[in-house]
């Protein structure tokens, strides 16, 4: 368990550098690198607002999550947990209040 | 396709790319397992089990989302195809059952080594001991059957039953001695009156001479004789004693007789013989009267020069007749009398030598009577057992 946490932290740091993703954003999910592809697991996803190979927009409990990349696909989406695989280029997040103010 | 998908069936659903998010949200909200969501041109494809696809389709219908099932596979799809082609499925199952069942049953019995006993007699002996066409291979102990046949049947010295696939090869060696000679003491006595012409005695003491007139019942060759020590001993008298005898044959043909006449009414039952079982497949002989001739016709199935198989048919024909009073003329009665006499003479000539024949006839009001007096030379010796007290 201890080693897993350490690995996760190491992963996050590495991904953070390559993807320019806020670490706090991923604290609810797990990001893994697998043969050049990324695999991201996110909790608290209420609904998929938009689904596409280049962009996915997810409505979470805290706000709206944008995932950008190439050949993106959702390999699992159940019990509010989504797993996205693909060449993830960037992930951005808009908090709930900001989202309400926006065009969602 | 994995084993799970193979068993439960897999379906590929296609929707518009615009509805991809809606489809995934439905799957998440209603907990419908799915996999491999992919885009191709303007279409979005998703895979799920056949059972889940029905649920998914209902929800899409309610939400007015257009979808299309583009492909399906697995066992449910195969069963659906089989439902439309029941014949293939039934044929495969029947073929499997037939091969499995019929390869474990005796189809034919081949008998070799028999000289005096016919093949069908040997088969009948085997049937009495629980083996034959239709017996299940492996369930019958052949050694026990062989031993019981040799024990119970004096005509068979040795028997061996070997299975070659579904054919039973039976080899037998018959007993050389045949019927055992009787050791019972007996005399040879005359069966009718006559004058002795020739004596051929093999055993016993001859009690008559050539030229003697003997009566029926008189001892011709005795089985009792006195030994040198003054004791009496018995033996079985054997031999032939030929004598000149006279026989009278009378044939009476009445002018009015009851004759059998067929009414033309025919009924029949048809059976299919399947190994030892006989199954009735057709019959219309329910109201047949008791005055009828019953004819049995059997047929077996065989292809060209191949051996016949134990599947055949039996047709039982019931031909009704009635008894009618018929009047015959004197000429017809005479012809019938002569034909009856001819048949009796033929039978007598098999065992006797005919020397003289004298015919006479008589016509009464009711019948034609033909008398025939015969003089023959025949063997009049018959065996009469001696009770030794």
Interface residues (C-beta under 8 A of the other chain):
Chain A: X47 X48 X49 X50 X51 X52 X53 X73 X74 X75 X76 X77 X78 X79 X80 X82
Chain B: X17 X20 X21 X24 X25 X27 X28 X31 X33 X35 X37 X38 X39 X44
